[in-house]
C-alpha cells in the first residue's frame, strides 16, 4: 500500500493536495505567500498515513509544520539545514499503518528518501563509500551476510550461490544485470545515479517474491522532480543522465547512458593484460499521471558487451553479449485502500563466444551461441481492508524460448594436476531449442494481533513446463513484535524454490537436461534496537537448509580464464544437501556531525554435504568484519575509510607421491585447507562545489590503500621436501590486486 496516495497527488497543485488532506481529518493553517499556487507535487508520497503524507509533500518544497492553536498545524518555511542539525533528533515513534511496518527481518534499504536512520545506506552514504567507478553493486555488497572477491561485482548472500537473488527494476525482473560476463561479471549494467531506491532482502522474504531462494534486490528508478542534466567521466566509463518533468509535473522522464572501457584498469592491475572489454548500457523511463487514479510508465534497459583478446596473445577470442528489456507499468487505485500494479515485459538476451586458445599444456576451440526471449505479464494487488488487516495477492504468466548452439573441443596434456598422465580430450556438440510456460500465483494476509504484534502469513505456487518436477508450493510466515518504540523483534520462516531457468542449461559442461527445482528452508530471527538518538544496533541469526541442490561446475584454482569449461581444474560438485548458518551483528552511528559510520561482524558457515562429509562451499568465510568511517569537513569535503577482513577462502590441496623417478599427483579432499586471511582498506576523498553554472562533484578512490597482499586463487604449485624427507605440493597464491586508483568527475546543470 506504499503507493496509495501517489495516485491522488502526483502532478497536482500542492494546495489541492492539502485540501484533500483536510478532508481526511488534518486541520491546516497556511497563507498563499507560503503555499503558492504554482507549487506542484513532484515526488510520489511513500506513506499512506495522512500526517506522514503531509510531511512528505511539504519536505520537497522546503516547508514544515508547527503546532497551531486548538490542535491546528501551521505550515511554515523549514528552518535552515544548519539549524536543523543543531536540534536533537526526535524520539522514535511507532509506525501508524500496517503498510509502513516492516515485518520482514534481513531487510536493508538504500538510496531512498527516508531519513538516514531508517536506511542501511542513504544516497549520500553510497556516494561517499569507496567503490570502484561508482558501481552501486560494489557499494551494496558491504551489507551483512554478503561475500565476494575483489574482481566480481556480484555477491553471494548468506551462503547461497551468486545467482540466487532475484533482481527487480521498477517491477520488471532483470536477469544477470552485469557487464564483462567473461571476467566474473565485473560491473553492474544499471547506472547508480539513475536509481531512486533499493530494497535488499537477504532472508525470509514474503510471498510476493519468488523464483530465487536466497535474496531479493528490488530497485526503483528516480522520480524526477525538476529538469536537470548530468555528465561524468571516470576511470572506467563516460556517462550522461538527463531527467525532468513536463505538463506541470504530470509527466516525468529519465534517460541514462554509459560507455565503459575496462582495458585501462586491467593494465593497471596487470601490465601483461591482453584482454580488451568494452561495453555500454542505456536506461530510460517515461511516466505519466492519468487522472487521479492511474500512473502509466514505459521503460527500457539495454546493454551490450564486446570482449576481444589482443593480437599479442596466443588466443584469438571474441565474445559478445546483448540484453534488451522493455516494459509497461500501470499502477492504479480503483478505490481507497486498493492498489494494483500491472507489468507487461519483453526481454531478449544473446550470447556469442568464439575463439581458439593455447596456453601451457591446454588448447582448444569454442563456438557458443545462445538466445533467450520472453514475454511476461504480472499483477500485484494489495487491499487495505482496515487499519488492522492488509491483503496482498498477485500472479505472473511468462512464455519463454531459448536456443543453444554449442561446439567445443579441447586437448589437455599432462598438467601439474596429473603429471605423466595421458592427454585428455573434451568434445561437446549441443544444438537444441527449448520453450516454456511459467505460471506463479501468491497470496498473503498481514494483520495485527493486539497493538504491538503483526503477523503476515502467505503462500506461493509456481510451475514451469520445461522442468521435470511440476509445481512448487511455498508457505511463508513473517512476524514483527514491537517491544517498545525503540526495539523491534522480527522473525521469518518459509520455503523458497528456485527452478532452473530456461536460459541456464549448462551445455558447455555437457548437460542437456534440466534439473529439478532447488529448495531452501529459511529460519530467521533478529532484533533492532535504538541506543539513543544516533546509535542503532541489529542482531540476526539465520539457518538455511538447501534440499535437492543442483550440481554445479567450478574451476578449483583459477576461474579468470578464457573458456573455463575446458580447463584441467574444472570439477563437478554435486552435493546431496547444503546448509548455511550464521549470526550477524551490526552497530551504526548516524550523526549530523562530522563523524558517522558503522561496523558489522558475521560468524557463519556455508557447506555442502558430499559423500557423508561436510565440505565448505567455495565462498565460505567463517568470520568476517566490515567497517565504514566517514568524516565530513564543512559542506564540500568528505573522507571515507572502509575496511574488510574475513577468514581465507577454502582451498583444495594437491597431493604428491614419488617412487624413484615416477611422480604422481592427485587432488586432495575437496576444500579441506584454506588460503590466508583476507584484509583490505579502501579510501575515498570527494568534494562537491555548487556554482552558478551547476554542481561539480569530484572523487578519488584508492582500492586497497595500504597495499595489503591478498589471494583468492592459486596460480600453481611447487614441489617441496619436508624435514622428514617427505614431499608436498605448496600452493602458489595468486595475488589479487594491489593499490588500484580510481577517479571520477561529474557536472550537474
RONUTOR-846899 format. One record per residue (C-alpha): x, y, z. Coordinates in steps of 0.1 Angstrom, whole numbers, plus 5000, padded with zeros to 4 digits. Example, Ala and Ser with C-alpha at 12.3 -4.5 7.8 and 13.67 -1.06 7.14 Angstrom:
BEGIN
512349555078
513749895071
***
This chain:
BEGIN
500050005000
503050234998
501850394966
498150454976
498450834980
500750864949
497850824925
495951104943
498551374945
501451334919
501351604893
498651814911
499052154928
500252144964
497252344976
494852084961
496751804980
496452005012
492752055008
492351675003
494351605034
492051835053
489151615043
491051335059
491051505093
494051735093
493452095104
495852305084
496652685085
498752845059
498953165037
499153205000
502553365005
503953035019
501952784998
501752944964
499552824936
502452734913
503852474938
503352124922
503551784939
506651634922
507551324941
505351034950
504551004987
505650675002
503350675032
499650615035
499050795068
497751145062
500051305088
503151145073
502051225038
501851585047
505451585059
506551425026
504651685005
505951975024
509551855025
510151884988
509152254989
511252325020
508252365042
507352215075
504752235103
504552395137
501852355164
499052595159
496052705181
493352455191
495152155175
495852305141
499052265122
500752585108
502652545075
505752745077
509152765058
511552505070
514552615091
517952625075
519852295074
522452415099
519852505124
518152165120
521451985126
521752155159
518352035171
518251695188
516751405169
513051345176
512351035198
511450725178
507750665172
505650365165
504650315128
501050415123
499750195094
500249835085
501949925052
504650115070
505549835094
508549625083
507649265092
510549105073
513949065090
517149085070
515949395051
518349675040
517049995025
519450205004
519350524983
515850624993
514350945006
513750815041
515750965070
519250815072
518550635105
515850425086
518250325059
521350105058
522950355034
521450675022
522150814988
524951035001
526450745020
526550534989
528250814971
530850854998
531750495005
534750364983
533650164953
535450144920
534050364893
530850434913
529350084906
526550054930
526749674933
530249724947
528849954973
525849754984
527849424987
529149565020
525749465036
525949205064
525848845050
527448925016
530548755004
532548834972
536048854959
537849164946
537149104909
533349044907
530549294914
528149004920
528048864955
526848564975
524048615000
524248415033
525948115018
523948094986
525248094951
525748414932
522648354910
520248314940
518948674942
516048794921
516649144906
513749374900
513849714883
510649924885
508649604888
510349414860
512649114865
516149164851
518448864845
522148874852
522449264850
526249274847
528949374822
532049174813
530448834820
533648654808
535548824836
533348734865
530749004859
532949294868
530349574868
526549634870
524649734839
522449974859
523650334865
523750414902
522850774896
519550674879
518450474910
515950624933
515750344959
516949984966
515449734990
517649434997
516149125014
518648865025
516348615040
512748525049
511148755023
507348755018
505248564993
505248834965
508948744958
509748414941
511948234916
515148264937
515948124971
518448354988
517648714983
515849004966
517349324951
514349544944
515449864926
513350174918
514550444894
514550814902
511251004903
512451334887
511151654904
512951904882
514751924849
518551874851
521351704832
524551544845
527651434826
530551254841
533751074835
535750814855
538550574850
536050314837
533350494819
531750804804
528250874815
525351114808
522051144826
519151364820
515851394839
512951624840
509151694843
506551814818
503051944819
503252084854
504751774868
502151524855
504851374833
508351274841
511251134821
514650984828
517450884805
520950744813
523750634790
527150494799
530150394778
532650174795
536250084789
537949834813
541149784794
543050064811
542249944846
543249594838
546649724826
547049904860
546349574877
548449364853
550849514828
550749194808
547049214803
545849134768
542049144773
540149444759
536549454771
534249744761
530549794770
527650034771
524250054788
521150264783
518250314808
515150514800
511750594816
508750804806
505950834832
502551004830
499851054856
496450964842
493751144861
493751094899
493850714900
496450584875
500150624867
501550474835
505250434828
507250294799
510750164805
513750034786
517149884797
519649784771
523349674774
526049534751
529449394758
532349314734
535449134746
538549074725
541948924731
544749144717
546849014688
549948984711
548248694729
548248334718
544548344719
542148454692
538948524711
535848744708
532748744730
529648944725
526748984749
523449184744
520549234767
517349434760
514349484782
511249694775
508149704797
505049894807
504049954843
500550064852
499750154889
496150214898
494050294929
490450204918
489250284953
490550394986
492850125001
493149924969
496449934949
497149744917
500349724897
500449554863
503649494844
503949374808
507549294800
509549184770
513149064772
515848944748
519348824755
522048694733
525548544738
528248474712
531648334723
534048214697
537748154696
540847934700
543347934727
546747774735
548147814770
550847594786
549647234781
546047324773
544547414739
541047424724
538347604705
534847704713
531847834692
529047914717
525848094706
522748134727
519548334726
516748384751
513448574747
510448604769
507148794774
505748824809
502548974824
502549034862
499949164886
500549274922
497549384942
497249504978
494049584997
493949765030
490849615044
491149815077
493749965099
494449615112
494349405080
496249415047
495749165020
498249104991
497848884961
499148854925
500048634896
502648614868
502448434834
505548404813
506248254779
509948194771
512148044744
515847964744
518247834718
521647674724
524247604697
527547494713
530547334696
533747284716
536847064718
539947074738
543146884745
544646884780
548146744780
550046654812
549446924838
550546964874
547246814884
548046494866
551846464859
552746194835
549046134827
547846074792
546346364772
542746424779
540246514751
537046704756
534546714727
531046864731
528346944705
524847054715
522247214693
518847244709
515847474714
513647494745
510247664751
508447704784
505347844800
505747964836
502948044860
503048184895
500348294920
500648414956
498548554984
499248685019
497448845049
499149095072
497249165104
497649305139
497349085169
496949335197
498749675192
502349555191
502349225173
501949205135
501848875116
502048815078
501148465066
501348385029
501948115003
503248104967
502747844940
504947824909
505147594879
507447574848
506747344818
510447284810
511447134843
510746774853
509046834887
505947044880
504547284906
506147404939
504147524970
505947774992
504447865026
505748185043
505448345077
506748675090
506248845123
507149175140
506849235177
507349605187
508749565222
509049945226
509250245204
512950185201
513049795199
511549555174
511849175173
511349025138
511248665127
510548475095
510148115082
509447985048
510247765018
511847914988
512147734955
514547814926
513847624894
516547614868
515947904843
515347814807
518448024799
520647834825
521247494807
524847404813
525547284778
529247394780
529747124806
527846854787
524446894805
521546864781
518646814806
517147044831
517346964868
514546964894
514047284914
516247354943
514647444977
515847645007
514147655040
514747985059
514648045096
515548395107
515148595139
516548935146
516249235169
516649605161
517349855189
517950225190
520650325216
519850695220
519350945192
522250845169
523250485176
521350175164
522149805167
520949495149
521549135157
520248855134
520548475134
519748265103
519547905094
519147785057
518847425046
519147355009
517547044996
517946904961
520847144953
521647144916
525147014905
527447294896
530747324878
533747514893
537347584885
539247494916
542247714912
541747984885
538348094873
539548404854
540448224822
539048214787
536647924782
536847794818
534647494810
537547334791
540347374817
542047094836
540847214871
537147204861
535247004887
531646884891
530246954926
527146754933
526046784970
523246584985
522246885006
523647215017
523447435048
524247795057
524047925092
525248235109
524948535132
525348895121
525949195144
525549545131
526249865150
525950205133
526350575143
524250825123
525251175133
524751515118
528151605130
531551545113
531851175121
529550885113
529950515103
529150155111
530749825119
529549475112
530749125123
529548795109
530248445121
528848195096
529247865078
528247755043
528847395034
527847115011
527146755022
529146534997
529546165003
528746205040
531346485046
530546845051
532647045026
532947425028
531547604998
534047794977
532748124991
532648015028
534148265051
533748165088
534448505103
534048845085
534149205096
533549525077
533549895088
532950235074
534150565089
533050885074
534451235081
532951545067
534651885066
532152155061
529752135032
532252045005
534951795016
534351435026
536751155036
535550795038
537650495050
536150145046
537749815057
537149445051
538549135069
537548775066
538748425070
540648295040
538848115011
538747735011
541447554991
541647204976
545247074983
547246884957
548846554969
552046414955
553846074957
557345994944
558645654937
562145674922
561745884890
557945844890
556046144902
552246124906
549846394917
546146384927
543646614942
543246604979
540046634999
537846904984
538447235001
540047085031
542547375035
542347755034
544248045020
545448305045
543048565059
541948855037
542549215048
541849535029
541249905035
539850145009
539750525009
537650774990
538051154991
535251354975
534451724970
531251894958
531152254948
528052444937
528552734912
526252944891
527052714861
526052394881
527252154907
530651984903
531551664921
534951504921
536251194939
539450994942
539250634952
542150424964
541250054965
543549864989
545150185000
547550015024
548649774996
547949465016
548849134999
545748914995
544948604974
541648444963
543048184939
546147964933
548448004903
550247674906
552147454930
555847404939
557347074950
558947094984
560746835005
559946835042
562446785071
561346425074
562146365037
558546355026
557446574996
554446804994
552947054969
552947404982
550347634965
551547954948
549048214958
547948444931
547848804944
544548964936
545449334932
547549594950
546649954952
544150054925
543450424920
540150534906
538750874900
535651054886
534251394880
530651504872
528951824863
525251874870
523352164855
***
